[in-house]
Amino acid sequence: VVGVPSCEGHRPATWTGRTRGLLGQVRALDDAGELLGFGERGQGGLLAGISHVGNQMNNAYFTTQTSNGRVYGTMNFGDGDGNYFTPLAKSLDVTGHELGHGVVAGTAGLVYENQSGAMNEHFADVFGWLMDNGNDQIGESVVGPALQPALRDMCNPHNGAHGGQPATMSEYKNLPNDDDNDHGGVHTNSGIPNHAAC
């Protein structure tokens, strides 16, 4: 990982939202490296975590960029609008989730639509779940009042935001594959394999 200093043993005098966001990203990278045997920082692929993306953006996402002929991954975190989300970079499981998208993109190459897209979201959720193993919820520390109690719940998919997700194939939502319907329900139907993983 380029440009991410070690935070081991260092605590700033005041814990601002920016500091918590950076330290959450560094911790997720350290934990993932240990879990997956990535080795020392600076070896292998390039990765950047970018906080404060957009204007009150209610999202976090992973994408790749090319610069000077080198491809690198970026985890991008919005600050939320306070109603749906608060700053997303401060969440260890959201950071792990975005890192998981990077691993899936670099290995499995699952098409981000319908059932393969739901599996992509599921694998990313598992990464987040493993990074923040204190509970079974994803995004509980950064959801605002409109999405309480959490974005998703791994073991009880019905307990997530907007009435939750399906937990079994009998509840599968066959949605149109377009932007308005989340590319065939990739975030909706990921509750099925999440529940199976639990």
C-alpha positions in Angstrom: 0.0 0.0 0.0 1.5 3.3 -1.0 1.3 6.4 1.2 -0.3 4.8 4.3 1.9 5.3 7.4 1.8 2.8 10.3 -0.4 4.1 13.1 0.9 1.4 15.6 1.3 3.1 19.0 0.5 6.6 17.8 -2.6 8.5 19.0 -3.2 12.1 18.1 -4.0 14.6 20.9 -7.6 15.0 19.7 -9.7 12.4 17.9 -11.4 14.2 15.0 -13.6 12.6 12.4 -10.7 12.9 9.9 -8.3 11.1 12.3 -10.8 8.3 13.0 -11.4 7.9 9.3 -7.7 7.6 8.4 -7.0 5.3 11.4 -10.0 3.1 10.4 -8.6 2.7 6.9 -5.1 1.9 8.1 -6.4 -0.6 10.7 -8.6 -2.4 8.0 -5.6 -2.6 5.7 -3.4 -4.0 8.5 -6.0 -6.5 9.5 -6.6 -7.6 5.9 -2.9 -7.9 5.3 -2.5 -10.1 8.3 -5.6 -12.2 7.5 -4.7 -12.8 3.9 -0.9 -12.8 4.2 -0.4 -9.7 2.0 3.1 -9.2 3.5 4.7 -5.8 4.1 3.2 -2.6 2.9 4.5 -1.4 -0.5 4.7 -4.9 -2.0 2.2 -6.0 -4.6 -0.7 -3.8 -5.8 -1.3 -0.2 -5.1 -4.2 1.0 -3.0 -5.4 4.4 -1.8 -8.2 5.3 0.7 -9.8 8.7 0.0 -12.1 10.3 2.6 -14.4 13.3 2.1 -15.4 12.4 -1.5 -18.2 14.5 -2.9 -20.6 16.9 -1.1 -22.4 15.0 1.6 -22.1 11.8 -0.5 -24.1 8.9 1.0 -21.9 6.2 -0.3 -18.5 4.5 -0.3 -17.2 2.7 -3.3 -14.1 0.9 -4.7 -12.8 1.7 -8.2 -9.6 1.4 -10.1 -7.5 4.2 -11.6 -4.6 4.2 -14.0 -1.8 6.7 -13.6 1.5 6.6 -15.5 0.7 3.1 -16.8 0.1 1.7 -13.3 -3.3 0.5 -12.1 -4.2 1.1 -8.5 -7.4 0.6 -6.4 -9.1 3.4 -4.6 -11.5 3.1 -1.7 -13.7 6.3 -1.8 -15.7 7.4 1.2 -18.3 10.1 1.4 -19.2 12.1 4.5 -22.9 11.4 4.4 -25.7 13.9 4.9 -26.3 13.1 8.5 -29.8 11.6 7.8 -28.7 8.5 5.9 -25.0 8.3 6.8 -22.3 10.0 8.8 -18.7 10.0 7.5 -18.3 6.4 6.2 -14.5 6.3 6.4 -14.7 6.0 10.2 -16.4 2.5 9.9 -14.0 -0.4 10.0 -16.6 -2.8 8.5 -17.4 -0.4 5.6 -13.6 0.0 4.9 -13.2 -3.8 5.0 -16.2 -4.1 2.7 -14.6 -1.7 0.1 -11.3 -3.5 0.4 -13.2 -6.7 -0.2 -14.5 -5.3 -3.5 -10.9 -4.7 -4.5 -10.0 -8.3 -3.8 -13.1 -9.6 -5.7 -12.3 -7.3 -8.6 -8.7 -8.5 -8.7 -9.5 -12.2 -8.4 -13.0 -13.4 -9.1 -14.1 -10.8 -11.6 -17.8 -11.3 -10.8 -20.0 -9.2 -13.1 -21.7 -6.5 -11.0 -25.4 -7.4 -11.8 -28.1 -9.9 -10.8 -26.9 -13.0 -8.8 -23.2 -12.6 -9.6 -23.4 -9.0 -8.4 -25.1 -10.2 -5.2 -22.2 -12.6 -4.6 -19.8 -9.7 -5.2 -21.6 -7.7 -2.5 -21.7 -10.8 -0.3 -18.0 -11.3 -0.5 -17.4 -7.7 0.3 -19.7 -7.9 3.3 -17.8 -10.9 4.6 -14.6 -8.9 4.4 -16.2 -6.1 6.4 -17.7 -8.6 8.9 -14.3 -10.2 9.4 -12.7 -6.8 10.0 -15.2 -5.7 12.6 -16.0 -9.0 14.3 -17.7 -7.4 17.4 -21.2 -7.9 15.9 -23.0 -9.2 12.8 -24.1 -5.8 11.5 -22.5 -3.8 8.6 -22.4 -0.1 8.8 -24.0 0.3 12.2 -21.6 2.9 13.3 -22.2 5.2 10.3 -25.9 4.9 9.5 -28.0 8.0 10.3 -31.6 7.9 11.6 -33.1 7.0 8.2 -31.2 3.7 8.0 -31.1 2.5 11.6 -30.2 0.1 13.1 -27.6 -0.9 10.4 -27.1 -1.0 6.7 -27.1 -4.8 6.7 -27.2 -7.6 9.3 -25.3 -10.7 8.3 -27.1 -13.2 10.5 -30.6 -11.6 10.4 -30.9 -10.0 6.9 -34.5 -8.9 7.7 -33.0 -6.5 10.3 -31.2 -4.2 7.9 -32.1 -0.8 6.5 -35.3 -0.3 4.4 -36.9 -3.4 5.9 -33.9 -5.6 5.4 -33.0 -8.1 2.8 -34.1 -11.6 1.8 -32.6 -14.4 3.9 -33.3 -17.4 1.6 -33.8 -18.1 -2.1 -37.5 -18.4 -1.5 -37.4 -14.6 -0.8 -35.2 -13.8 -3.8 -36.1 -10.5 -5.4 -36.1 -10.8 -9.2 -35.5 -7.1 -10.1 -34.8 -5.4 -13.4 -31.1 -5.0 -14.3 -30.9 -1.2 -14.4 -29.6 1.6 -12.2 -33.0 2.3 -10.6 -33.2 -1.4 -9.4 -29.6 -1.7 -8.2 -28.4 -3.7 -11.2 -30.8 -6.6 -10.5 -30.8 -6.2 -6.7 -27.1 -6.7 -5.9 -27.4 -5.1 -2.5 -30.8 -6.6 -1.9 -30.1 -10.3 -2.7 -26.7 -10.3 -1.0 -28.6 -11.0 2.2 -29.1 -14.6 1.0 -25.5 -15.7 0.9 -24.8 -13.4 3.9 -27.3 -15.4 5.9 -25.8 -18.7 4.7 -22.4 -17.6 5.8 -23.6 -16.9 9.3 
